[in-house]
Amino acid sequence: TSGKRVENRQQEVSEFSRQLKLLAKELHVPVVAISQLNRSPEQRADKKPMLSDLRESGSIEQDADVVILLHRDDLYDPQNRQGEADLMVVKHRNGPTKKIPIASLLHFAKFADMAPKYTIPQERIVKDD
């Protein structure tokens, strides 16, 4: 635990979050923390996680400079966007929030950049006359 007597899990998570933020500032390094989500996304029709879904504490969303959530549509509908996922930047203290599509290579337990979609320029298309 955090070394202090904490009365409940929410206070404990808040203390960890605060200490990680202080450590990052003191050492001038990025610190990556991983958090579980609560069950709220399961109750929504689109199942997409939101910043408020971080489990146990609002202090995580308050202390974090960047929060990135992972979402896979095919987890709920196997026919929808198979092999794809989204990195959802839902908080960025010094930048924009956005959704980044990525390849989901689950057989390798890996995520990767999406292959660029290539379109053939019209002038290179040979038409049969």
A tleap script that builds the chain and sets N, CA, C and O, in Angstrom:
source leaprc.protein.ff14SB
mol = sequence {
  NTHR SER GLY LYS ARG VAL GLU ASN ARG GLN
  GLN GLU VAL SER GLU PHE SER ARG GLN LEU
  LYS LEU LEU ALA LYS GLU LEU HIE VAL PRO
  VAL VAL ALA ILE SER GLN LEU ASN ARG SER
  PRO GLU GLN ARG ALA ASP LYS LYS PRO MET
  LEU SER ASP LEU ARG GLU SER GLY SER ILE
  GLU GLN ASP ALA ASP VAL VAL ILE LEU LEU
  HIE ARG ASP ASP LEU TYR ASP PRO GLN ASN
  ARG GLN GLY GLU ALA ASP LEU MET VAL VAL
  LYS HIE ARG ASN GLY PRO THR LYS LYS ILE
  PRO ILE ALA SER LEU LEU HIE PHE ALA LYS
  PHE ALA ASP MET ALA PRO LYS TYR THR ILE
  PRO GLN GLU ARG ILE VAL LYS ASP CASP
}
set mol.1.N position { 0.827 -1.200 0.000 }
set mol.1.CA position { 0.000 0.000 0.000 }
set mol.1.C position { 0.860 1.247 0.000 }
set mol.1.O position { 2.083 1.158 -0.112 }
set mol.2.N position { 0.241 2.404 0.124 }
set mol.2.CA position { 0.949 3.675 -0.001 }
set mol.2.C position { 1.765 4.037 1.226 }
set mol.2.O position { 2.466 5.050 1.198 }
set mol.3.N position { 1.712 3.268 2.294 }
set mol.3.CA position { 2.471 3.575 3.495 }
set mol.3.C position { 1.645 4.331 4.515 }
set mol.3.O position { 1.933 4.246 5.709 }
set mol.4.N position { 0.663 5.043 4.106 }
set mol.4.CA position { -0.246 5.741 5.016 }
set mol.4.C position { -1.448 4.842 5.255 }
set mol.4.O position { -1.819 4.026 4.411 }
set mol.5.N position { -2.045 5.013 6.427 }
set mol.5.CA position { -3.259 4.243 6.686 }
set mol.5.C position { -4.386 4.849 5.848 }
set mol.5.O position { -4.759 6.006 6.041 }
set mol.6.N position { -4.908 4.083 4.944 }
set mol.6.CA position { -5.997 4.573 4.093 }
set mol.6.C position { -7.290 3.897 4.493 }
set mol.6.O position { -7.309 2.720 4.854 }
set mol.7.N position { -8.366 4.655 4.424 }
set mol.7.CA position { -9.635 4.127 4.901 }
set mol.7.C position { -10.384 3.325 3.855 }
set mol.7.O position { -11.193 2.463 4.196 }
set mol.8.N position { -10.129 3.595 2.604 }
set mol.8.CA position { -10.786 2.781 1.589 }
set mol.8.C position { -9.986 2.805 0.297 }
set mol.8.O position { -9.023 3.558 0.155 }
set mol.9.N position { -10.394 1.988 -0.614 }
set mol.9.CA position { -9.675 1.821 -1.884 }
set mol.9.C position { -9.617 3.124 -2.689 }
set mol.9.O position { -8.596 3.413 -3.314 }
set mol.10.N position { -10.674 3.895 -2.683 }
set mol.10.CA position { -10.699 5.148 -3.436 }
set mol.10.C position { -9.641 6.116 -2.916 }
set mol.10.O position { -8.948 6.760 -3.703 }
set mol.11.N position { -9.514 6.219 -1.612 }
set mol.11.CA position { -8.483 7.082 -1.033 }
set mol.11.C position { -7.092 6.554 -1.362 }
set mol.11.O position { -6.176 7.332 -1.629 }
set mol.12.N position { -6.934 5.247 -1.343 }
set mol.12.CA position { -5.642 4.641 -1.653 }
set mol.12.C position { -5.235 4.936 -3.103 }
set mol.12.O position { -4.094 5.316 -3.368 }
set mol.13.N position { -6.171 4.760 -4.031 }
set mol.13.CA position { -5.885 5.043 -5.437 }
set mol.13.C position { -5.588 6.531 -5.628 }
set mol.13.O position { -4.695 6.889 -6.396 }
set mol.14.N position { -6.321 7.389 -4.942 }
set mol.14.CA position { -6.066 8.831 -5.018 }
set mol.14.C position { -4.661 9.163 -4.539 }
set mol.14.O position { -3.977 9.991 -5.139 }
set mol.15.N position { -4.236 8.527 -3.473 }
set mol.15.CA position { -2.888 8.764 -2.943 }
set mol.15.C position { -1.821 8.273 -3.921 }
set mol.15.O position { -0.828 8.966 -4.146 }
set mol.16.N position { -2.012 7.094 -4.502 }
set mol.16.CA position { -1.061 6.592 -5.509 }
set mol.16.C position { -0.970 7.553 -6.691 }
set mol.16.O position { 0.121 7.863 -7.169 }
set mol.17.N position { -2.116 8.014 -7.149 }
set mol.17.CA position { -2.159 8.920 -8.291 }
set mol.17.C position { -1.395 10.207 -7.989 }
set mol.17.O position { -0.614 10.685 -8.811 }
set mol.18.N position { -1.630 10.757 -6.806 }
set mol.18.CA position { -0.944 11.989 -6.407 }
set mol.18.C position { 0.560 11.768 -6.309 }
set mol.18.O position { 1.343 12.608 -6.752 }
set mol.19.N position { 0.967 10.637 -5.728 }
set mol.19.CA position { 2.398 10.342 -5.574 }
set mol.19.C position { 3.078 10.140 -6.932 }
set mol.19.O position { 4.215 10.572 -7.124 }
set mol.20.N position { 2.396 9.493 -7.866 }
set mol.20.CA position { 2.963 9.322 -9.211 }
set mol.20.C position { 3.136 10.666 -9.901 }
set mol.20.O position { 4.135 10.890 -10.584 }
set mol.21.N position { 2.179 11.556 -9.730 }
set mol.21.CA position { 2.271 12.894 -10.319 }
set mol.21.C position { 3.461 13.650 -9.729 }
set mol.21.O position { 4.209 14.298 -10.462 }
set mol.22.N position { 3.638 13.571 -8.418 }
set mol.22.CA position { 4.770 14.235 -7.760 }
set mol.22.C position { 6.098 13.639 -8.215 }
set mol.22.O position { 7.063 14.373 -8.429 }
set mol.23.N position { 6.157 12.314 -8.365 }
set mol.23.CA position { 7.372 11.641 -8.830 }
set mol.23.C position { 7.745 12.101 -10.238 }
set mol.23.O position { 8.911 12.382 -10.517 }
set mol.24.N position { 6.762 12.174 -11.109 }
set mol.24.CA position { 7.009 12.619 -12.486 }
set mol.24.C position { 7.556 14.041 -12.504 }
set mol.24.O position { 8.486 14.343 -13.252 }
set mol.25.N position { 6.987 14.907 -11.689 }
set mol.25.CA position { 7.458 16.297 -11.631 }
set mol.25.C position { 8.865 16.381 -11.052 }
set mol.25.O position { 9.706 17.123 -11.559 }
set mol.26.N position { 9.117 15.627 -9.996 }
set mol.26.CA position { 10.424 15.665 -9.330 }
set mol.26.C position { 11.539 15.153 -10.233 }
set mol.26.O position { 12.618 15.743 -10.283 }
set mol.27.N position { 11.286 14.066 -10.944 }
set mol.27.CA position { 12.316 13.443 -11.779 }
set mol.27.C position { 12.314 13.955 -13.220 }
set mol.27.O position { 13.214 13.632 -13.994 }
set mol.28.N position { 11.301 14.755 -13.582 }
set mol.28.CA position { 11.177 15.272 -14.953 }
set mol.28.C position { 11.141 14.136 -15.982 }
set mol.28.O position { 11.815 14.185 -17.011 }
set mol.29.N position { 10.342 13.124 -15.676 }
set mol.29.CA position { 10.180 11.981 -16.574 }
set mol.29.C position { 8.687 11.666 -16.711 }
set mol.29.O position { 7.897 11.962 -15.813 }
set mol.30.N position { 8.315 11.072 -17.828 }
set mol.30.CA position { 6.926 10.612 -17.925 }
set mol.30.C position { 6.735 9.354 -17.087 }
set mol.30.O position { 7.627 8.509 -17.010 }
set mol.31.N position { 5.602 9.239 -16.479 }
set mol.31.CA position { 5.241 8.054 -15.709 }
set mol.31.C position { 3.983 7.488 -16.343 }
set mol.31.O position { 3.015 8.214 -16.569 }
set mol.32.N position { 3.995 6.202 -16.629 }
set mol.32.CA position { 2.833 5.544 -17.223 }
set mol.32.C position { 2.144 4.726 -16.138 }
set mol.32.O position { 2.768 3.877 -15.501 }
set mol.33.N position { 0.876 4.981 -15.934 }
set mol.33.CA position { 0.079 4.227 -14.971 }
set mol.33.C position { -1.084 3.592 -15.724 }
set mol.33.O position { -1.631 4.182 -16.655 }
set mol.34.N position { -1.448 2.406 -15.317 }
set mol.34.CA position { -2.551 1.685 -15.958 }
set mol.34.C position { -3.687 1.560 -14.951 }
set mol.34.O position { -3.464 1.249 -13.781 }
set mol.35.N position { -4.896 1.804 -15.415 }
set mol.35.CA position { -6.056 1.753 -14.538 }
set mol.35.C position { -7.136 0.873 -15.152 }
set mol.35.O position { -7.280 0.800 -16.373 }
set mol.36.N position { -7.881 0.216 -14.295 }
set mol.36.CA position { -9.051 -0.517 -14.758 }
set mol.36.C position { -10.186 0.464 -14.992 }
set mol.36.O position { -10.167 1.593 -14.502 }
set mol.37.N position { -11.169 0.014 -15.744 }
set mol.37.CA position { -12.392 0.787 -15.935 }
set mol.37.C position { -13.480 0.209 -15.048 }
set mol.37.O position { -13.443 -0.969 -14.692 }
set mol.38.N position { -14.450 1.045 -14.692 }
set mol.38.CA position { -15.624 0.517 -14.011 }
set mol.38.C position { -16.524 -0.146 -15.059 }
set mol.38.O position { -16.129 -0.268 -16.219 }
set mol.39.N position { -17.703 -0.565 -14.675 }
set mol.39.CA position { -18.573 -1.299 -15.606 }
set mol.39.C position { -19.507 -0.400 -16.423 }
set mol.39.O position { -20.356 -0.902 -17.160 }
set mol.40.N position { -19.361 0.893 -16.303 }
set mol.40.CA position { -20.260 1.816 -17.016 }
set mol.40.C position { -20.299 1.610 -18.527 }
set mol.40.O position { -21.383 1.676 -19.107 }
set mol.41.N position { -19.157 1.363 -19.201 }
set mol.41.CA position { -19.240 1.173 -20.657 }
set mol.41.C position { -20.159 0.021 -21.061 }
set mol.41.O position { -20.775 0.063 -22.126 }
set mol.42.N position { -20.253 -1.002 -20.218 }
set mol.42.CA position { -21.106 -2.153 -20.528 }
set mol.42.C position { -22.582 -1.759 -20.574 }
set mol.42.O position { -23.381 -2.412 -21.246 }
set mol.43.N position { -22.942 -0.697 -19.863 }
set mol.43.CA position { -24.340 -0.261 -19.797 }
set mol.43.C position { -24.734 0.629 -20.972 }
set mol.43.O position { -25.922 0.821 -21.229 }
set mol.44.N position { -23.750 1.175 -21.690 }
set mol.44.CA position { -24.033 2.085 -22.804 }
set mol.44.C position { -24.204 1.305 -24.105 }
set mol.44.O position { -23.621 0.236 -24.283 }
set mol.45.N position { -25.003 1.850 -24.999 }
set mol.45.CA position { -25.260 1.186 -26.280 }
set mol.45.C position { -23.993 1.048 -27.112 }
set mol.45.O position { -23.766 -0.004 -27.711 }
set mol.46.N position { -23.158 2.091 -27.164 }
set mol.46.CA position { -21.968 2.027 -28.024 }
set mol.46.C position { -20.759 1.383 -27.342 }
set mol.46.O position { -19.757 1.104 -28.000 }
set mol.47.N position { -20.842 1.146 -26.034 }
set mol.47.CA position { -19.798 0.458 -25.253 }
set mol.47.C position { -18.463 1.206 -25.198 }
set mol.47.O position { -17.492 0.673 -24.661 }
set mol.48.N position { -18.391 2.416 -25.733 }
set mol.48.CA position { -17.119 3.141 -25.764 }
set mol.48.C position { -16.793 3.704 -24.386 }
set mol.48.O position { -17.644 4.333 -23.757 }
set mol.49.N position { -15.567 3.484 -23.911 }
set mol.49.CA position { -15.184 4.013 -22.599 }
set mol.49.C position { -15.022 5.532 -22.641 }
set mol.49.O position { -14.748 6.124 -23.685 }
set mol.50.N position { -15.201 6.138 -21.467 }
set mol.50.CA position { -15.050 7.588 -21.328 }
set mol.50.C position { -14.117 7.865 -20.148 }
set mol.50.O position { -13.847 6.980 -19.336 }
set mol.51.N position { -13.635 9.085 -20.066 }
set mol.51.CA position { -12.723 9.481 -18.999 }
set mol.51.C position { -13.304 9.183 -17.618 }
set mol.51.O position { -12.585 8.738 -16.723 }
set mol.52.N position { -14.574 9.421 -17.449 }
set mol.52.CA position { -15.218 9.197 -16.147 }
set mol.52.C position { -15.341 7.718 -15.782 }
set mol.52.O position { -15.764 7.395 -14.672 }
set mol.53.N position { -14.981 6.817 -16.690 }
set mol.53.CA position { -15.070 5.378 -16.432 }
set mol.53.C position { -13.844 4.812 -15.718 }
set mol.53.O position { -13.830 3.629 -15.379 }
set mol.54.N position { -12.819 5.624 -15.483 }
set mol.54.CA position { -11.648 5.126 -14.757 }
set mol.54.C position { -12.091 4.675 -13.372 }
set mol.54.O position { -12.829 5.383 -12.687 }
set mol.55.N position { -11.640 3.504 -12.966 }
set mol.55.CA position { -12.137 2.880 -11.752 }
set mol.55.C position { -11.526 3.471 -10.487 }
set mol.55.O position { -10.350 3.835 -10.460 }
set mol.56.N position { -12.329 3.556 -9.459 }
set mol.56.CA position { -11.938 3.870 -8.085 }
set mol.56.C position { -11.725 5.333 -7.753 }
set mol.56.O position { -11.844 5.708 -6.587 }
set mol.57.N position { -11.412 6.186 -8.737 }
set mol.57.CA position { -11.033 7.523 -8.313 }
set mol.57.C position { -11.122 8.565 -9.415 }
set mol.57.O position { -10.665 8.338 -10.536 }
set mol.58.N position { -11.708 9.701 -9.093 }
set mol.58.CA position { -11.687 10.844 -9.997 }
set mol.58.C position { -10.337 11.529 -9.989 }
set mol.58.O position { -10.046 12.348 -10.860 }
set mol.59.N position { -9.510 11.196 -9.007 }
set mol.59.CA position { -8.194 11.845 -8.935 }
set mol.59.C position { -7.278 11.387 -10.066 }
set mol.59.O position { -6.359 12.116 -10.439 }
set mol.60.N position { -7.503 10.212 -10.610 }
set mol.60.CA position { -6.682 9.756 -11.740 }
set mol.60.C position { -6.904 10.697 -12.920 }
set mol.60.O position { -5.947 11.172 -13.531 }
set mol.61.N position { -8.164 10.963 -13.233 }
set mol.61.CA position { -8.438 11.862 -14.359 }
set mol.61.C position { -7.987 13.283 -14.058 }
set mol.61.O position { -7.647 14.028 -14.977 }
set mol.62.N position { -7.978 13.666 -12.806 }
set mol.62.CA position { -7.515 15.004 -12.429 }
set mol.62.C position { -5.988 15.109 -12.517 }
set mol.62.O position { -5.472 16.102 -13.029 }
set mol.63.N position { -5.269 14.115 -12.033 }
set mol.63.CA position { -3.802 14.169 -11.969 }
set mol.63.C position { -3.131 13.909 -13.307 }
set mol.63.O position { -2.055 14.444 -13.574 }
set mol.64.N position { -3.744 13.103 -14.143 }
set mol.64.CA position { -3.113 12.695 -15.404 }
set mol.64.C position { -2.997 13.855 -16.381 }
set mol.64.O position { -3.895 14.692 -16.477 }
set mol.65.N position { -1.885 13.898 -17.103 }
set mol.65.CA position { -1.727 14.862 -18.189 }
set mol.65.C position { -2.351 14.314 -19.468 }
set mol.65.O position { -2.937 15.057 -20.255 }
set mol.66.N position { -2.218 13.010 -19.663 }
set mol.66.CA position { -2.771 12.348 -20.850 }
set mol.66.C position { -3.476 11.072 -20.394 }
set mol.66.O position { -2.935 10.310 -19.593 }
set mol.67.N position { -4.669 10.849 -20.901 }
set mol.67.CA position { -5.386 9.592 -20.655 }
set mol.67.C position { -5.751 9.006 -22.013 }
set mol.67.O position { -6.397 9.657 -22.834 }
set mol.68.N position { -5.327 7.765 -22.234 }
set mol.68.CA position { -5.615 7.055 -23.481 }
set mol.68.C position { -6.398 5.792 -23.133 }
set mol.68.O position { -5.958 4.986 -22.313 }
set mol.69.N position { -7.544 5.629 -23.754 }
set mol.69.CA position { -8.375 4.448 -23.543 }
set mol.69.C position { -8.348 3.590 -24.798 }
set mol.69.O position { -8.228 4.108 -25.908 }
set mol.70.N position { -8.457 2.297 -24.623 }
set mol.70.CA position { -8.463 1.348 -25.734 }
set mol.70.C position { -9.876 0.825 -25.922 }
set mol.70.O position { -10.548 0.463 -24.956 }
set mol.71.N position { -10.326 0.786 -27.177 }
set mol.71.CA position { -11.671 0.272 -27.465 }
set mol.71.C position { -11.631 -0.617 -28.701 }
set mol.71.O position { -11.043 -0.266 -29.723 }
set mol.72.N position { -12.275 -1.784 -28.581 }
set mol.72.CA position { -12.402 -2.711 -29.714 }
set mol.72.C position { -13.879 -2.985 -29.963 }
set mol.72.O position { -14.547 -3.605 -29.136 }
set mol.73.N position { -14.387 -2.525 -31.103 }
set mol.73.CA position { -15.783 -2.794 -31.468 }
set mol.73.C position { -16.046 -4.290 -31.610 }
set mol.73.O position { -17.115 -4.773 -31.238 }
set mol.74.N position { -15.070 -5.023 -32.149 }
set mol.74.CA position { -15.291 -6.451 -32.416 }
set mol.74.C position { -15.406 -7.289 -31.145 }
set mol.74.O position { -15.784 -8.459 -31.210 }
set mol.75.N position { -15.088 -6.714 -30.005 }
set mol.75.CA position { -15.282 -7.420 -28.740 }
set mol.75.C position { -16.773 -7.641 -28.481 }
set mol.75.O position { -17.167 -8.644 -27.887 }
set mol.76.N position { -17.590 -6.694 -28.933 }
set mol.76.CA position { -19.035 -6.750 -28.706 }
set mol.76.C position { -19.802 -7.232 -29.927 }
set mol.76.O position { -20.889 -7.796 -29.798 }
set mol.77.N position { -19.245 -7.013 -31.108 }
set mol.77.CA position { -19.853 -7.455 -32.359 }
set mol.77.C position { -18.736 -8.000 -33.240 }
set mol.77.O position { -18.049 -7.225 -33.906 }
set mol.78.N position { -18.540 -9.322 -33.259 }
set mol.78.CA position { -17.405 -9.918 -33.975 }
set mol.78.C position { -17.334 -9.566 -35.462 }
set mol.78.O position { -16.273 -9.696 -36.072 }
set mol.79.N position { -18.443 -9.124 -36.052 }
set mol.79.CA position { -18.433 -8.762 -37.471 }
set mol.79.C position { -18.043 -7.299 -37.702 }
set mol.79.O position { -17.851 -6.884 -38.845 }
set mol.80.N position { -17.927 -6.533 -36.645 }
set mol.80.CA position { -17.686 -5.090 -36.764 }
set mol.80.C position { -16.206 -4.753 -36.574 }
set mol.80.O position { -15.657 -4.930 -35.486 }
set mol.81.N position { -15.573 -4.272 -37.629 }
set mol.81.CA position { -14.188 -3.791 -37.593 }
set mol.81.C position { -13.217 -4.842 -37.054 }
set mol.81.O position { -12.374 -4.538 -36.210 }
set mol.82.N position { -13.333 -6.062 -37.537 }
set mol.82.CA position { -12.413 -7.121 -37.115 }
set mol.82.C position { -10.983 -6.701 -37.390 }
set mol.82.O position { -10.679 -6.155 -38.450 }
set mol.83.N position { -10.106 -6.958 -36.431 }
set mol.83.CA position { -8.701 -6.638 -36.602 }
set mol.83.C position { -8.372 -5.170 -36.414 }
set mol.83.O position { -7.256 -4.740 -36.705 }
set mol.84.N position { -9.335 -4.397 -35.929 }
set mol.84.CA position { -9.106 -2.971 -35.689 }
set mol.84.C position { -9.482 -2.616 -34.255 }
set mol.84.O position { -10.305 -3.281 -33.626 }
set mol.85.N position { -8.868 -1.564 -33.761 }
set mol.85.CA position { -9.191 -1.016 -32.444 }
set mol.85.C position { -8.993 0.492 -32.516 }
set mol.85.O position { -8.497 1.016 -33.513 }
set mol.86.N position { -9.381 1.176 -31.464 }
set mol.86.CA position { -9.174 2.621 -31.388 }
set mol.86.C position { -8.424 2.961 -30.116 }
set mol.86.O position { -8.770 2.489 -29.033 }
set mol.87.N position { -7.395 3.783 -30.252 }
set mol.87.CA position { -6.790 4.444 -29.105 }
set mol.87.C position { -7.522 5.769 -28.989 }
set mol.87.O position { -7.481 6.591 -29.905 }
set mol.88.N position { -8.183 5.972 -27.880 }
set mol.88.CA position { -8.974 7.179 -27.692 }
set mol.88.C position { -8.256 8.087 -26.698 }
set mol.88.O position { -8.215 7.800 -25.501 }
set mol.89.N position { -7.692 9.182 -27.199 }
set mol.89.CA position { -7.038 10.163 -26.336 }
set mol.89.C position { -8.161 11.038 -25.788 }
set mol.89.O position { -8.629 11.959 -26.458 }
set mol.90.N position { -8.588 10.736 -24.555 }
set mol.90.CA position { -9.743 11.422 -23.979 }
set mol.90.C position { -9.339 12.594 -23.094 }
set mol.90.O position { -10.182 13.403 -22.705 }
set mol.91.N position { -8.058 12.683 -22.779 }
set mol.91.CA position { -7.532 13.846 -22.062 }
set mol.91.C position { -6.116 14.091 -22.541 }
set mol.91.O position { -5.313 13.163 -22.648 }
set mol.92.N position { -5.817 15.346 -22.827 }
set mol.92.CA position { -4.461 15.739 -23.223 }
set mol.92.C position { -4.281 17.173 -22.752 }
set mol.92.O position { -4.758 18.115 -23.384 }
set mol.93.N position { -3.590 17.321 -21.639 }
set mol.93.CA position { -3.465 18.631 -21.004 }
set mol.93.C position { -2.888 19.690 -21.943 }
set mol.93.O position { -3.287 20.853 -21.885 }
set mol.94.N position { -1.958 19.294 -22.800 }
set mol.94.CA position { -1.298 20.259 -23.681 }
set mol.94.C position { -1.562 20.002 -25.161 }
set mol.94.O position { -0.783 20.427 -26.014 }
set mol.95.N position { -2.636 19.323 -25.463 }
set mol.95.CA position { -2.902 19.018 -26.861 }
set mol.95.C position { -4.340 18.598 -27.083 }
set mol.95.O position { -5.165 18.655 -26.171 }
set mol.96.N position { -4.631 18.175 -28.303 }
set mol.96.CA position { -6.013 17.818 -28.648 }
set mol.96.C position { -6.377 16.404 -28.198 }
set mol.96.O position { -5.511 15.550 -28.010 }
set mol.97.N position { -7.663 16.184 -28.035 }
set mol.97.CA position { -8.159 14.822 -27.848 }
set mol.97.C position { -8.512 14.295 -29.234 }
set mol.97.O position { -8.885 15.062 -30.122 }
set mol.98.N position { -8.393 12.983 -29.414 }
set mol.98.CA position { -8.718 12.404 -30.719 }
set mol.98.C position { -8.819 10.893 -30.619 }
set mol.98.O position { -8.493 10.290 -29.597 }
set mol.99.N position { -9.279 10.303 -31.707 }
set mol.99.CA position { -9.386 8.846 -31.821 }
set mol.99.C position { -8.401 8.398 -32.885 }
set mol.99.O position { -8.389 8.935 -33.993 }
set mol.100.N position { -7.568 7.407 -32.548 }
set mol.100.CA position { -6.544 6.914 -33.466 }
set mol.100.C position { -6.841 5.449 -33.786 }
set mol.100.O position { -6.733 4.599 -32.902 }
set mol.101.N position { -7.212 5.137 -35.027 }
set mol.101.CA position { -7.441 3.731 -35.385 }
set mol.101.C position { -6.112 2.984 -35.456 }
set mol.101.O position { -5.125 3.490 -35.989 }
set mol.102.N position { -6.110 1.771 -34.910 }
set mol.102.CA position { -4.908 0.929 -34.928 }
set mol.102.C position { -5.305 -0.487 -35.323 }
set mol.102.O position { -6.471 -0.871 -35.242 }
set mol.103.N position { -4.308 -1.252 -35.752 }
set mol.103.CA position { -4.535 -2.663 -36.085 }
set mol.103.C position { -4.474 -3.483 -34.801 }
set mol.103.O position { -3.608 -3.265 -33.953 }
set mol.104.N position { -5.384 -4.409 -34.671 }
set mol.104.CA position { -5.461 -5.287 -33.512 }
set mol.104.C position { -4.972 -6.673 -33.934 }
set mol.104.O position { -5.698 -7.423 -34.588 }
set mol.105.N position { -3.751 -7.001 -33.559 }
set mol.105.CA position { -3.142 -8.283 -33.928 }
set mol.105.C position { -3.151 -9.194 -32.710 }
set mol.105.O position { -2.107 -9.471 -32.119 }
set mol.106.N position { -4.331 -9.653 -32.344 }
set mol.106.CA position { -4.491 -10.381 -31.093 }
set mol.106.C position { -3.762 -11.715 -31.073 }
set mol.106.O position { -3.362 -12.177 -30.005 }
set mol.107.N position { -3.580 -12.340 -32.222 }
set mol.107.CA position { -2.857 -13.607 -32.259 }
set mol.107.C position { -1.386 -13.414 -31.892 }
set mol.107.O position { -0.695 -14.383 -31.577 }
set mol.108.N position { -0.901 -12.170 -31.929 }
set mol.108.CA position { 0.454 -11.842 -31.478 }
set mol.108.C position { 0.421 -11.057 -30.163 }
set mol.108.O position { 1.467 -10.633 -29.673 }
set mol.109.N position { -0.771 -10.860 -29.588 }
set mol.109.CA position { -0.946 -10.013 -28.402 }
set mol.109.C position { -0.312 -8.652 -28.641 }
set mol.109.O position { 0.481 -8.171 -27.831 }
set mol.110.N position { -0.673 -8.031 -29.774 }
set mol.110.CA position { 0.006 -6.822 -30.224 }
set mol.110.C position { -0.978 -5.883 -30.921 }
set mol.110.O position { -1.952 -6.316 -31.537 }
set mol.111.N position { -0.696 -4.601 -30.806 }
set mol.111.CA position { -1.396 -3.576 -31.572 }
set mol.111.C position { -0.357 -2.881 -32.429 }
set mol.111.O position { 0.801 -2.770 -32.027 }
set mol.112.N position { -0.754 -2.409 -33.609 }
set mol.112.CA position { 0.204 -1.791 -34.531 }
set mol.112.C position { -0.470 -0.666 -35.302 }
set mol.112.O position { -1.693 -0.524 -35.292 }
set mol.113.N position { 0.367 0.139 -35.979 }
set mol.113.CA position { -0.157 1.180 -36.859 }
set mol.113.C position { -1.006 0.530 -37.940 }
set mol.113.O position { -0.724 -0.581 -38.387 }
set mol.114.N position { -2.036 1.230 -38.346 }
set mol.114.CA position { -2.846 0.749 -39.460 }
set mol.114.C position { -2.055 0.939 -40.746 }
set mol.114.O position { -1.350 1.935 -40.907 }
set mol.115.N position { -2.172 -0.006 -41.648 }
set mol.115.CA position { -1.541 0.147 -42.961 }
set mol.115.C position { -2.227 1.307 -43.665 }
set mol.115.O position { -3.452 1.424 -43.619 }
set mol.116.N position { -1.453 2.164 -44.314 }
set mol.116.CA position { -2.094 3.289 -45.009 }
set mol.116.C position { -2.978 2.777 -46.143 }
set mol.116.O position { -2.639 1.822 -46.842 }
set mol.117.N position { -4.103 3.432 -46.299 }
set mol.117.CA position { -5.001 3.057 -47.394 }
set mol.117.C position { -4.465 3.696 -48.667 }
set mol.117.O position { -4.330 4.916 -48.755 }
set mol.118.N position { -4.165 2.868 -49.636 }
set mol.118.CA position { -3.554 3.344 -50.871 }
set mol.118.C position { -4.614 3.399 -51.952 }
set mol.118.O position { -5.344 2.432 -52.170 }
set mol.119.N position { -4.695 4.522 -52.620 }
set mol.119.CA position { -5.606 4.636 -53.756 }
set mol.119.C position { -4.775 4.861 -55.011 }
set mol.119.O position { -3.787 5.595 -55.003 }
set mol.120.N position { -5.190 4.225 -56.064 }
set mol.120.CA position { -4.476 4.352 -57.336 }
set mol.120.C position { -4.900 5.661 -57.989 }
set mol.120.O position { -6.093 5.896 -58.179 }
set mol.121.N position { -3.940 6.518 -58.337 }
set mol.121.CA position { -4.294 7.767 -59.024 }
set mol.121.C position { -5.048 7.462 -60.316 }
set mol.121.O position { -4.729 6.498 -61.013 }
set mol.122.N position { -6.038 8.278 -60.630 }
set mol.122.CA position { -6.895 8.057 -61.794 }
set mol.122.C position { -6.110 7.930 -63.096 }
set mol.122.O position { -6.475 7.135 -63.963 }
set mol.123.N position { -5.039 8.704 -63.242 }
set mol.123.CA position { -4.269 8.661 -64.496 }
set mol.123.C position { -3.531 7.331 -64.690 }
set mol.123.O position { -3.072 7.044 -65.795 }
set mol.124.N position { -3.412 6.526 -63.651 }
set mol.124.CA position { -2.709 5.246 -63.777 }
set mol.124.C position { -3.660 4.087 -64.055 }
set mol.124.O position { -3.219 2.967 -64.311 }
set mol.125.N position { -4.942 4.349 -64.006 }
set mol.125.CA position { -5.919 3.296 -64.260 }
set mol.125.C position { -6.060 3.113 -65.765 }
set mol.125.O position { -6.359 4.063 -66.489 }
set mol.126.N position { -5.844 1.894 -66.224 }
set mol.126.CA position { -5.971 1.575 -67.649 }
set mol.126.C position { -7.373 1.024 -67.873 }
set mol.126.O position { -7.790 0.061 -67.230 }
set mol.127.N position { -8.087 1.655 -68.795 }
set mol.127.CA position { -9.452 1.228 -69.079 }
set mol.127.C position { -9.463 0.383 -70.340 }
set mol.127.O position { -8.780 0.688 -71.317 }
set mol.128.N position { -10.249 -0.679 -70.302 }
set mol.128.CA position { -10.434 -1.514 -71.495 }
set mol.128.C position { -11.478 -0.855 -72.388 }
set mol.128.O position { -12.595 -0.582 -71.950 }
set mol.129.N position { -11.108 -0.602 -73.641 }
set mol.129.CA position { -12.060 0.023 -74.581 }
set mol.129.C position { -12.606 -0.958 -75.555 }
set mol.129.O position { -13.415 -0.596 -76.409 }
savepdb mol mol.pdb
quit
